[in-house]
Amino acid sequence: MSRLPDPAYDRLSPEQRKVHDAIVAGPRGRVEGPLKVWLMSPELAHRAQELGAFCRYGTSLPKRLSELAILITGTFWKAGFEWHVHAPIGIEAGLDRKVVEAIRAGKKPAFQRADEAAVYDFTRELLQSRRISEATYQRVAAELGALGVVELVGILGYYGLISMTITAFELPVPDGATDPFSD
């Protein structure tokens, strides 16, 4: 169960309603999960949801690579809600089901595409060591270009915020789903 109440729309402040309505009118079409938590701070919600809309829908990265980065980050934080939202999107965007399952299980996938392997290694290295070796940087930059690397780091940061929110406020997986990271 979540640590914060799910505020009813009619009890939202005018500032909260404005952000709520902007999220619903955007590409997400609904307010759920961490976005509901952020509504407690309308300014945070407003700014974060705009960054999130860019990170999810507006970067130069192919959707498949964005979703790969999101899944790796969600798995790192064991954010079950995020996993349930993005695993199907990743598969639909072209990630192999075996790759997705290996990530969920905490195993290194056998990648068929060099760009996916580069994104995986860059993301894991940054999350685990909090640094990037020159070799890893050069490899991902060769695949994504400088702009792509900057946007990849933005995606990782934003989905780190999403995943930390899910974890800190104990947001449950969607109704009817099981936690993919339960022991």
C-alpha positions in Angstrom: 0.0 0.0 0.0 1.2 3.5 -0.8 2.5 5.8 2.0 0.5 8.7 0.6 -3.2 9.0 0.2 -4.6 9.0 -3.3 -6.2 12.5 -3.3 -9.6 12.7 -4.9 -9.8 15.2 -7.7 -12.4 17.3 -5.9 -10.0 17.7 -2.9 -7.1 18.9 -5.0 -6.0 22.6 -4.6 -6.3 24.8 -7.7 -2.6 24.4 -8.3 -2.8 20.6 -8.1 -5.7 20.5 -10.4 -3.9 22.6 -13.0 -1.0 20.2 -13.0 -3.3 17.2 -12.9 -5.2 18.5 -15.9 -2.0 19.3 -17.8 -0.8 15.7 -17.3 -4.1 14.2 -18.5 -4.1 16.5 -21.6 -0.6 15.4 -22.5 0.7 12.2 -24.1 0.3 10.2 -20.8 -3.4 10.8 -20.7 -3.7 9.9 -17.0 -2.2 10.6 -13.6 -0.9 7.5 -11.9 2.0 6.1 -9.8 4.7 8.6 -8.9 2.8 11.5 -10.7 0.1 11.2 -8.1 2.7 11.5 -5.3 4.2 14.5 -6.9 0.9 16.3 -6.9 1.5 16.8 -3.2 4.0 19.4 -4.5 2.4 21.0 -7.5 5.5 22.9 -8.6 7.6 19.7 -8.5 4.9 17.8 -10.3 4.7 20.5 -13.0 8.4 20.6 -13.6 9.0 16.9 -13.3 6.2 15.9 -15.6 7.4 18.3 -18.3 10.9 16.8 -18.1 9.4 13.4 -18.1 7.3 14.1 -21.2 10.6 15.1 -23.0 12.5 12.1 -21.7 9.8 9.7 -22.7 8.5 11.2 -25.9 11.0 13.8 -27.2 14.6 12.6 -27.2 16.6 11.7 -30.3 17.0 8.1 -29.0 15.0 5.3 -30.6 12.1 4.3 -28.3 13.7 0.9 -27.9 16.8 2.3 -26.4 14.9 4.7 -24.2 12.8 1.9 -22.9 16.0 -0.2 -22.3 17.5 2.5 -20.2 14.2 2.9 -18.3 14.0 -0.9 -17.6 17.6 -1.1 -16.4 17.0 1.9 -14.0 13.7 0.5 -12.7 15.3 -2.9 -12.1 18.2 -1.2 -10.3 15.8 0.4 -7.9 13.4 -2.6 -7.9 10.5 -0.3 -8.8 7.8 -2.8 -9.7 5.3 -0.2 -10.8 7.8 1.1 -13.3 8.6 -2.3 -14.6 5.0 -3.2 -15.2 4.4 0.0 -17.1 7.6 -0.1 -19.3 8.3 -3.8 -19.9 5.4 -4.1 -22.4 6.3 -0.8 -24.0 9.9 -1.9 -24.4 8.9 -5.2 -26.1 6.5 -3.3 -28.3 9.3 -0.9 -29.2 11.5 -3.8 -30.4 13.3 -5.2 -27.4 13.6 -8.9 -27.3 11.6 -10.6 -24.6 14.6 -12.6 -23.5 16.6 -9.3 -23.1 13.7 -7.8 -21.0 13.5 -10.9 -18.8 17.2 -11.1 -18.2 17.2 -7.5 -17.1 14.3 -8.2 -14.7 16.2 -11.2 -13.3 19.4 -9.1 -12.8 21.4 -10.9 -15.5 23.3 -9.5 -18.4 21.4 -10.1 -21.5 22.8 -11.6 -24.7 22.3 -8.6 -27.0 22.0 -8.9 -30.8 22.4 -5.2 -31.4 25.5 -3.2 -30.6 23.6 0.0 -29.6 21.6 -2.0 -27.0 24.7 -3.5 -25.5 26.4 -0.1 -25.4 23.4 1.5 -23.6 23.2 -1.4 -21.2 26.9 -1.3 -20.3 26.8 2.5 -19.9 23.7 2.5 -17.8 24.9 -0.3 -15.5 28.3 1.2 -15.1 26.9 4.6 -14.2 24.4 3.1 -11.7 26.8 0.7 -10.1 30.1 2.6 -10.0 28.8 6.2 -10.3 31.5 6.7 -13.0 31.9 6.0 -16.7 35.2 4.7 -18.0 36.6 6.2 -21.2 36.1 3.0 -23.1 32.4 2.8 -22.1 31.9 6.5 -22.9 33.5 6.2 -26.4 31.5 3.1 -27.2 28.1 4.6 -26.3 29.1 7.9 -28.0 30.0 6.0 -31.2 26.5 4.5 -31.1 24.4 7.5 -30.0 26.4 10.6 -30.8 27.0 13.3 -28.2 23.4 14.5 -28.2 22.2 10.9 -27.6 24.6 10.4 -24.6 23.4 13.7 -23.0 19.8 12.6 -23.5 20.5 9.1 -22.2 21.9 10.6 -19.0 18.7 12.7 -18.7 16.5 9.7 -19.1 18.5 7.8 -16.4 18.2 10.8 -14.1 14.5 11.3 -14.6 13.7 7.6 -14.3 15.9 7.4 -11.2 13.6 10.1 -9.7 10.6 8.1 -10.8 12.0 4.9 -9.4 13.0 6.5 -6.1 9.6 7.9 -5.7 8.0 4.5 -6.3 10.3 2.9 -3.8 10.2 5.7 -1.1 6.4 5.9 -1.1 5.9 2.1 -1.6 3.7 2.5 -4.6 2.2 -0.8 -5.5 2.3 -2.6 -8.8 -0.9 -2.1 -10.9 -4.0 -4.0 -9.8 -3.8 -7.7 -10.6 -0.1 -7.7 -11.2 2.6 -9.3 -9.0 5.7 -7.5 -8.0 8.5 -8.6 -10.4 11.1 -8.1 -7.8 9.6 -9.8 -4.8 11.9 -12.3 -3.2 
